[in-house]
Amino acid sequence: MSKNILIIVGILILVAVAIWFLIPTERTIPPETSIELEKEGAEITLISVYDNYQVNQNLKPAWGFACVIKTPKELVLFDTGGNSEILLFNMEKMNITPKLISKIVISHIHWDHVGGLEGFLEKNSNVSVFIPASFPDSIREMISSHGAKFVDVSGPMKISDFIYSTGELYGPPNEQSLIVNSKRGVIVITGCAHPGIVNIIKKVKELTKKEVYLVVGGFHSPPVSVVEKFRELGVKKVAPSHCTGDSVREAFAKEYKENFIEFGVGKIIEIK
């Protein structure tokens, strides 16, 4: 009897090991530790289409963030602001056709970054939406219900030629930022920088092994001392907006002078 029990136990162990190998979702996959950028960066255009800071008086400002990234191959929308009507109005005023957007990246779950997504998908569902893997299933169901595709992002990954995700970084909430390989160097685009803007820049430098040319987006009301940290990290240009805060923007403007870019809805940055 004891011999039979040992045989059964041995068989169960072998079956368990086989199942472990056959089901990839139960295996831990090490995160990427680096991103291999193209040898030569591209000409990049950044277009602010949603922000509470305003550069173009003909556009509507509102609390939130959305930025169109133009590469030589496609248009990518990073975040969608909090209101699709305002998002689409601003895009129309800037002669950006929603149908020409091929990919959307959402930084994090907060309404002022994902709120405009559903209304946008009603205009163009022929897109892939890159969302943090921690998003609730309700967002996936909404994306799928409009006929669009979703891609879960956990670790660093390539979104498009010249555009990469940092992967989810812990905030809370979890948030992904973008890494753009431009002709002038690495660009970092953040939605709200809940993981900490300095932490994000350090992560980008770790992943790319490159210096950072420009940081754009919401910096999440850091202390004014963040300006000194940017200098220590070798960031050449800054374009803080959205949730950065007036006092911090003013500190960056004073320190960076001509390398400070006033970013807000309507601003266009061309990097050649």
NUPA-359487 format. One record per residue: residue in three letters; y, x, z of N, C-alpha, C, O, CB in turn. Coordinates in steps of 0.001 Angstrom, whole numbers, plus 500000, padded with zeros to 6 digits. Glycine has a CB too. Example, Ala and Ser with C-alpha at 12.3 -4.5 7.8 and 13.67 -1.06 7.14 Angstrom:
2
ALA494310513190507800495500512300507800496700513200507800496681514236508465495527511308509046SER497750512850507080498940513670507140500030512900507870501138513409508039499402514084505725
***
This chain:
272
MET498789500828500000500000500000500000501261500862500000502204500592499256500006499064501217SER501275501903500839502445502771500914502701503472499590503850503704499214502270503799502021LYS501609503813498871501763504475497563502439503545496568503307503964495802500391504928497014ASN502033502270496584502631501284495674504111501081495967504926500925495058501893499946495777ILE504441501085497256505847500920497640506686502075497127507801501880496644505984500809499164LEU506137503293497234506864504462496742507083504390495236508142504769494736506113505740497097ILE506079503903494519506201503769493055507306502767492706508126503003491818504845503317492428ILE507304501634493435508318500597493184509717501134493473510649500912492700508042499342494047VAL509855501842494597511158502411494945511617503390493886512790503410493515511101503101496306GLY510676504218493390511027505181492340511501504497491075512457504942490439509841506066492022ILE510824503401490706511206502655489509512601502054489682513418502095488762510174501544489208LEU512873501489490881514182500893491142515294501930491050516374501645490533514199500233492517ILE515029503138491554516027504205491470516320504568490022517477504746489642515553505442492234LEU515252504680489204515435505016487783516217503931487056517068504231486218514074505223487101VAL515931502668487373516653501550486748518124501575487134518999501357486296516026500202487153ALA518391501845488422519776501906488886520555503004488189521707502795487809519819502120490386VAL519945504180488014520603505292487323520871504939485870521938505238485335519747506565487406ALA519884504291485230520055503902483821521203502920483658522001503036482728518761503286483271ILE521285501934484583522368500955484523523713501636484714524685501280484047522170499863485583TRP523784502608485612525041503335485871525558503996484611526764504014484363524842504391486965PHE524638504548483801525057505213482569525382504215481464526212504504480601523975506167482096LEU524757503069481473524937502099480394526177501246480553526658500667479578523742501212480306ILE526707501156481771527884500313482005529088501196482255529283501651483382527659499349483200PRO529918501460481224531032502394481358532100501940482340532819502767482901531656502615480027THR532210500620482556533247500137483458532989500554484898533888500488485736533350498632483370GLU531778500977485185531454501393486549531548502902486712531225503437487773530059500918486929ARG531988503588485666532108505037485741533574505440485844534456504794485278531453505699484517THR533803506487486557535166506984486714535473507980485603534795508997485461535362507640488106ILE536500507676484820536898508555483726538114509345484173539137508749484511537199507749482423PRO538035510654484186539173511459484641540416511180483810540305511058482590538832512947484580PRO541589511075484412542820510832483652543195512040482811542806513170483108543972510478484596GLU543963511780481746544455512877480921545415513741481741546218513232482524545154512335479643THR545320515022481552546203515934482283547288516506481384548196517191481854545397517069482902SER547192516221480087548221516699479173548285515796477953547347515055477660547950518157478754ILE549406515870477247549590515139475994549919516161474918550810516994475086550722514047476115GLU549195516089473819549437517028472726550456516423471765550130515525470989548112517374471983LEU551665516910471820552722516414470947552578516999469541551935518029469339554104516757471530GLU553190516319468585553236516856467229553975518199467236554857518419468066553926515850466260LYS553622519076466333554253520402466290555755520293466038556544521086466552553602521269465201GLU556129519308465248557547519087464964557919517656465308557261516718464859557870519390463483GLY558958517483466094559407516148466462560068515433465295560316516022464243560365516223467630ALA560347514160465501560877513323464430562344512963464673562862513097465782560042512051464294GLU562995512502463603564304511883463755564093510535464444563290509719463992565032511717462365ILE564806510311465523564608509120466350565936508396466533566980509023466715564001509496467725THR565882507060466480567052506249466791566700505309467939565692504603467890567535505450465539LEU567531505307468961567361504411470103568453503347470051569635503669469932567411505200471455ILE568056502084470141569005500981470015568857500066471231567805499460471435568775500188468686SER569905499971472027569874499088473198570121497648472757571175497332472205570933499526474254VAL569141496777473006569270495380472592569320494426473788569464493216473611568111495001471679TYR569202494967475004569290494115476199569624495002477387568884495935477698567951493323476448ASP570734494713478048571129495500479210572254494761479924572991493993479306571574496944478798ASN572383494996481226573499494408481961574789495202481770575878494696482042573160494321483439TYR574666496455481299575839497212480868576084496895479399575143496702478629575646498757481092GLN577350496842479020577717496402477668578540497462476949579539497950477476578499495083477727VAL578113497809475749578849498748474902579501498010473741580655498275473404577915499856474375ASN578769497086473128579274496287472009579709494914472532578883494142473020578188496138470889GLN580987494619472429581535493381472980581075492134472226581271491018472708583038493445472970ASN580474492306471067579975491176470293578578490735470736578051489733470253579955491532468822LEU577993491490471653576645491182472123576700490589473523577723490658474204575760492443472109LYS575576490003473940575499489362475244574826490284476264573668490659476081574738488034475142PRO575536490653477333574898491425478398574157490488479350574558489339479533575946492264479170ALA573087490976479949572343490205480952571477491177481733571108492240481232571470489072480290TRP571159490805482958570377491704483811568990491929483199568229490983482995570251491123485251GLY568678493183482913567384493516482324567510494685481371568554495332481288566796492312481599PHE566436494942480657566415496108479776565496495860478591564414495292478737565967497361480542ALA565937496291477419565110496323476216565726497314475245566943497350475065564983494905475568CYS564881498111474626565355499158473724564425499259472522563206499327472679565445500519474458VAL564993499268471338564217499462470115564201500954469781565238501617469767564811498628468930ILE563008501458469515562837502863469139562431502919467674561396502381467281561772503573470044LYS563250503567466885562977503688465456562468505086465158563158506073465416564240503375464619THR561261505171464616560679506443464176560625506406462653560937505375462057559240506684464802PRO560236507513462007560129507484460543559089506488460035559074506163458848559789508862460032LYS558216506000460927557121505150460475557226503693460917556711502810460232555839505709460961GLU557888503419462057557883502037462541558953501799463592559648502716464031556521501686463111LEU559061500521463984559952500108465058559107499669466251558188498863466109560904498961464591VAL559422500201467415558721499853468647559734499292469632560807499867469820557977501089469249LEU559398498172470261560266497556471255559760497898472645558615497602472987560334496025471059PHE560612498521473442560265498861474824560960497883475761562184497901475897560665500332475162ASP560165497024476410560637495954477284561352494868476480561761495082475339561574496518478362THR561491493697477106562020492541476374563130491822477129563496490703476769560904491566476076GLY563676492454478180564709491790478953564155490572479678562941490378479740565863491386478053GLY565040489760480221564599488602480985564729487279480257564270486255480764565358488531482241ASN565347487270479071565625486023478366565474486252476863566203487054476278567050485497478706SER564539485556476248564260485787474828565411485348473935565635485949472884562996485058474420GLU566149484309474332567271483849473499568334484931473401568876485179472324567886482551474071ILE568634485579474531569621486661474518569083487856473748569804488474472964569995487077475955LEU567829488176473969567195489291473251567277489083471745567707489977471016565724489446473681LEU566872487918471282566843487643469844568249487535469262568484487931468120566070486358469568PHE569184486998470048570579486925469607571122488334469361571718488603468318571450486182470658ASN570914489214470314571426490582470180570754491317469021571408492064468293571215491359471486MET569454491106468853568754491752467744569301491278466397569489492076465478567248491473467829GLU569552489976466292570102489427465048571482490006464762571780490365463623570179487893465123LYS572332490098465794573673490649465621573628492105465168574533492576464479574461490533466920MET572558492821465563572433494233465214571559494437463978571160495556463656571858495011466387ASN571271493317463289570492493358462040569107493957462239568612494702461393571240494157460985ILE568487493622463366567111494045463619566220492813463484566316491882464284566959494711465044THR565358492808462476564478491672462219563242491756463113562516492748463056564067491625460728PRO562984490728463943561807490758464820560500491037464081559611491694464622561690489450465549LYS560379490541462846559149490731462079558864492196461775557730492560461465559224489956460789LEU559906493046461863559720494462461559559215495258462768558849496426462639561025495056461064ILE559199494626463929558656495280465122557134495247465030556551494183464819559158494582466440SER556495496386465183555032496432465072554333496581466419553171496201466564554624497571464171LYS555035497131467399554438497337468715555471497043469799556667497274469620553896498781468855ILE554985496533470917555826496280472088555189496990473280553974496925473468555989494734472361VAL555995497653474070555517498294475301556279497667476463557509497619476446555715499867475263ILE555564497194477457556187496614478649556027497603479804554920498046480110555549495218479006SER557141497936480433557104498961481479556429498466482752555572499149483312558511499427481799HIS556820497261483212556253496751484454556427495242484524557014494635483628556908497427485672ILE555919494641485585555732493193485661556999492408485945556986491189485775554735492881486706HIS558078493018486361559262492263486770559858491458485605559854491896484455560317493214487338TRP560368490268485946560803489298484937561874489847484015561919489471482844561316488054485608ASP562757490743484516563863491226483691563415492250482648564236492806481918564933491835484571HIS562107492491482587561549493394481572560490492698480708560265493072479557560937494630482246VAL559852491684481283558791490980480551559185489545480210558481488875479454557504490976481368GLY560307489066480762560693487664480598560950487229479165560758486059478834561904487400481392GLY561381488152478305561673487797476921560480487899475990560597487623474796562758488659476408LEU559323488298476532558160488577475674557640487336474966557429487362473754557045489186476496GLU557429486253475702556823485065475092557696484509473974557191484150472910556582483986476151GLY559000484438474210559896483947473166559904484845471945560021484367470817561295483814473705PHE559781486154472167559716487075471037558438486836470238558469486828469007559785488538471523LEU557312486643470930556034486440470241556029485166469410555271485053468447554899486396471246GLU556867484211469776556983482996468964557633483297467619557445482553466657557792481928469710LYS558392484377467549559018484809466294558141485807465534558131485829464304560386485432466575ASN557416486620466277556562487638465655555362487900466560555481488562467591557357488960465393SER554217487375466164552986487583466930552106488663466314551034488974466834552206486284467030ASN552564489230465208551786490274464528552107491640465142552561492556464456552085490280462994VAL551866491749466426552183492968467161551059493295468137550245492438468481553524492821467910SER551030494540468572550187494959469684551098495174470887552117495857470788549369496264469338VAL550726494588472023551539494676473231550831495581474236549734495271474701551799493261473839PHE551467496697474562550891497676475481551392497360476890552584497479477173551267499143475062ILE550476496958477768550839496533479120550096497376480152548987497842479889550527495031479324PRO550697497575481320549971498261482387548678497525482721548653496295482761550850498387483642ALA547613498272482958546309497676483233546314496816484489545440495966484657545267498759483365SER547280497023485369547371496268486610547981494879486419548052494110487377548181497041487612PHE548422494540485207549024493232484954548019492110485243546816492302485069549525493143483495PRO548500490947485678547605489806485888547074489277484552547699489456483507548336488684486651ASP545918488627484608545304488098483388546166487042482719546033486808481518543945487517483701SER547041486405483471547897485376482881548763485944481761549054485247480789548781484746483955ILE549174487201481891549974487833480838549106488068479604549553487828478482550587489173481336ARG547891488526479793546975488745478666546690487432477944546664487373476715545654489382479153GLU546477486385478732546185485076478135547384484568477338547221483980476269545804484055479229MET548595484799477866549791484370477145549925485126475828550224484526474796551044484579478009ILE549709486428475859549806487238474642548782486769473616549113486576472447549597488737474962SER547540486585474052546465486170473146546708484769472597546379484490471444545115486218473865SER547285483884473415547511482501472976548485482429471816548490481452471067548028481658474131HIS549319483464471659550260483503470540549700484254469339550380484413468325551560484144470978GLY548458484716469457547820485413468340548109486897468289547745487568467323548247484799467064ALA548768487427469330549052488860469383547919489587470109547084488966470765550410489127470088LYS547908490901469978546907491722470648547534492400471865548729492696471879546317492777469674PHE546720492638472875547204493408474015546346494661474189545162494682473853547188492549475307VAL546969495678474714546282496937475007546585497302476446547750497458476812546721498083474027ASP545557497442477269545743497845478663545979499347478740545246500133478140544517497444479521VAL546994499732479474547329501147479644547125501524481108547716500921482003548800501442479190SER546292502515481336546110503009482698546586504459482789547511504770483538544625502892483131GLY545942505344482016546364506733481997547276507029480826547543506143480014545166507640481954PRO547760508257480721548609508663479590547897508412478264546692508635478151548997510153479709MET548640507952477267548023507679475974549064507674474869550264507556475117547282506345476004LYS548574507807473643549442507758472467549657506303472076548698505550471912548833508567471282ILE550914505912471928551265504565471497551412504527469980550969503582469327552567504094472180SER552030505552469434552356505624468017552644507085467696552731507912468604553579504697467650ASP552791507408466424553240508752466089554586508992466766555527508220466582553344508946464540PHE554671510061467544555892510503468240556199509718469526557175510029470209557068510387467302ILE555387508710469867555639507911471074554383507867471942553289507579471457556088506470470698TYR554557508155473232553429508212474171553801507496475460554978507357475792553020509682474466SER552776507042476184552984506456477507552618507479478578551689508270478417552145505159477679THR553369507442479670553021508273480823551767507756481511551171508452482333554182508320481818GLY551365506524481170550333505845481929550965505195483147552133505434483455549212506822482343GLU550193504377483833550691503719485036550990504739486126550149505574486459549678502688485541LEU552173504663486668552542505461487835552842504484488964553417503422488727553779506403487538TYR552461504830490181552594503900491300554034503751491739554749504744491870551751504357492467GLY554472502511491969555815502205492409555921501924493902556265502841494648556326501041491650PRO555646500716494384555262499569493565556468498932492873557600499144493306554551498530494424PRO556246498141491783554953497938491146554588499118490252555416499991489988554959496646490336ASN553338499133489789552953500161488829553829500046487591554184498945487171551455500040488454GLU554172501187487013555104501189485879554766502324484922554415503424485348556564501320486370GLN554875502051483637554739503102482630556103503380482012556924502477481853553708502701481536SER556328504633481668557532505039480946557096505612479603555910505848479375558375506087481768LEU558058505831478721557738506358477399558188507804477251559202508234477801558382505501476320ILE557389508530476484557698509899476090557851509888474578556931509492473863556582510919476560VAL559008510320474086559272510314472646559519511754472192560340512468472768560499509394472296ASN558806512160471165558906513525470647559926513573469519559602513266468372557528514032470153SER561148513955469838562228513985468846562459515398468327561917516368468856563525513431469449LYS563269515492467288563600516798466715564328517690467714564252518915467622564453516622465468ARG565024517090468657565778517849469649564971518166470897565372518992471716567011517095470033GLY563831517501471033563007517713472218562492516409472790562600515358472157563790518457473272VAL561936516475473977561296515326474610562339514357475170563267514752475876560351515792475726ILE562159513079474836562988512007475378562129511191476342560981510866476039563578511102474234VAL562694510866477502562018509997478466562785508681478525564000508673478725561928510670479888ILE562073507567478349562701506250478438562042505482479575560824505304479598562580505468477086THR562862505029480517562341504312481672562849502880481698563956502593481243562724505028482960GLY562023501977482240562463500601482416563286500471483680564483500188483628561268499650482458CYS562631500681484833563319500617486128563057501840486997563730502032488009562897499374486874ALA562098502661486621561796503896487372561403503620488821561809504349489726563000504828487346HIS560616502572489040560148502292490399559334503450491004559397503655492216559306501028490395PRO558580504204490210557859505345490791558781506490491203558323507474491782556837505859489804GLY560076506369490910561049507424491205561373508190489942560478508755489312560518508380492290ILE562634508218489563563019508834488297562689510326488269562293510854487230564507508627488047VAL562849511002489399562518512435489460561010512630489308560569513547488615563011513060490799ASN560222511776489952558767511865489828558317511652488380557394512310487901558093510834490744ILE558986510721487696558635510445486294558914511667485426558086512042484596559423509222485762ILE560075512288485613560420513471484817559433514606485085558999515292484159561861513934485129LYS559084514797486346558100515838486690556758515552486018556098516465485522557916515929488227LYS556363514290486004555105513907485363555150514186483869554181514686483298554803512428485613VAL556275513863483234556418514105481789556327515598481486555666515996480527557762513537481269LYS556975516412482282556930517860482073555506518386482284555061519293481580557916518578483029GLU554809517816483244553420518205483502552523517839482326551649518614481937552903517538484783LEU552747516641481758551909516157480666552182516879479349551253517164478593552115514677480481THR553445517174479074553823517725477770553972519238477757553922519870476702555103517109477322LYS554156519813478947554438521266479055555723521621478297555873522732477789553238522103478496LYS556657520641478231557922520828477519559101520499478426558962519794479425557965519955476254GLU560279521032478050561509520665478737561961519282478260561598518851477166562618521728478492VAL562739518603479070563207517256478742564614517330478170565528517869478794563176516339479988TYR564770516782476975566062516796476290566972515663476775568154515882477038565856516688474777LEU566416514453476890567226513276477204566422512307478060565232512099477823567711512581475912VAL567078511713479060566475510642479859567341509396479715568551509440479940566334511061481370VAL566706508277479334567413507022479043566795505888479856565577505835480027567361506691477519GLY567633504983480357567105503763480952567538503532482376568511504121482846565638503784480899GLY566808502666483064567108502338484442566529503368485396565355503725485301566582500963484778PHE567365503847486323566929504884487274566692504329488678566365505095489584567965505998487340HIS566847503031488881566531502321490116567337502803491321566767503156492354565071502460490411SER568617502816491191569556503103492298569153504297493162568982504154494373569680501887493180PRO569002505467492554568654506640493356569879507140494117570993506706493825568080507763492462PRO569704508033495076570874508627495735571634509512494752571067509983493766570447509449496980VAL572902509732495019573736510537494117573182511953493966573425512618492959575184510592494634SER572444512404494964571848513749494900570854513909493760570421515020493458571159514066496204VAL570489512778493117569551512848491994570137513669490843569395514260490059569193511432491506VAL571472513703490744572128514469489681571747515945489783571451516593488779573667514304489757GLU571758516457490996571378517857491225569918518084490856569570519128490304571621518252492695LYS569056517102491160567629517218490823567439517293489310566594518047488825566834516023491401PHE568223516512488564568150516543487100568488517940486588567825518461485691569108515494486479ARG569519518535487163569908519886486756568788520880487048568491521757486236571201520315487475GLU568175520731488216567088521637488596565894521496487648565186522465487375566646521363490044LEU565687520282487156564567520036486240564908520381484795564048520285483918564139518586486324GLY566147520781484537566534521228483207566810520120482210566785520363481004565486522090482669VAL567074518909482683567379517793481772568725518059481101569726518302481775567401516419482540LYS568741518012479758569954518383479020570956517246478877572161517464478994569582518878477659LYS570463516023478622571353514886478412570843513683479195569643513551479440571468514547476906VAL571774512799479590571391511610480353572090510376479804573226510439479333571724511789481842ALA571376509242479876571946507962479449571449506885480408570644506037480022571555507621477958PRO571926506911481669571462505939482655572082504561482433573243504447482040571780506428484058SER571295503519482691571807502159482511571067501214483450570444501647484419571655501695481034HIS571141499927483153570439498851483853570582498938485371571638498597485904568975498873483485CYS569538499389486082569519499334487548569904500659488202569604500878489376568147498923488026THR570555501533487464570900502857487997571961502763489091571867503457490104571396503768486871GLY572959501919488900574051501785489860575295502508489397575207503592488821573631502308491212ASP576448501922489642577721502456489159578034503842489726578453504739488995578841501502489508SER577830504006491021578196505284491645577364506430491090577871507537490911578024505206493163VAL576112506174490823575237507224490279575604507504488824575615508659488399573740506810490388ARG575903506467488068576347506677486691577622507516486648577757508417485819576578505332485993GLU578542507215487539579791507983487598579532509444487968580182510350487444580755507351488610ALA578577509663488875578234511036489269577621511801488101577915512980487902577261511028490460PHE576773511131487336576189511759486152577279512071485124577288513148484528575106510846485530ALA578192511125484922579279511325483957580137512529484335580535513313483473580154510066483866LYS580415512668485615581247513775486097580538515113485926581163516103485546581616513564487569GLU579234515147486204578478516398486136578111516769484705578220517934484323577218516293486975TYR577680515797483912577149516094482578578217516090481485577993516626480400576077515097482229LYS579356515499481757580489515499480817580070515050479420579643513907479256581114516893480743GLU580178515912478407579868515508477037578377515219476829577990514633475818580317516587476073ASN577561515626477772576130515354477681575731514082478429574546513780478573575348516533478222PHE576727513348478898576504512019479467576731510998478359577753511041477675577449511748480697ILE575784510081478181575883509044477153576003507689477840575133507304478621574648509075476193GLU577077506971477549577241505632478114576294504682477399576489504348476231578717505142477993PHE575274504257478116574231503427477505574335501998478003574508501759479198572834503995477808GLY574230501063477098574280499645477416574039498874476137573916499464475063575639499248478068VAL573970497547476248573615496739475084574579497016473930575799496955474083573622495238475444GLY574000497317472785574785497650471597574854499117471293575253499496470192576150497137471744LYS574474499974472246574558501421472027573452501872471086572305501436471190574468502186473365ILE573822502756470167572853503355469239572920504875469401573989505469469265573145502929467745ILE571794505491469687571713506949469796570846507454468653569670507104468559571134507395471188GLU571415508261467802570674508869466694570412510333466998571334511091467297571448508724465361ILE569158510721466921568757512092467236568142512689465973567045512308465563567744512141468450LYS568859513626465367568427514212464098568220515699464227567855516358463253569437513928463005
***
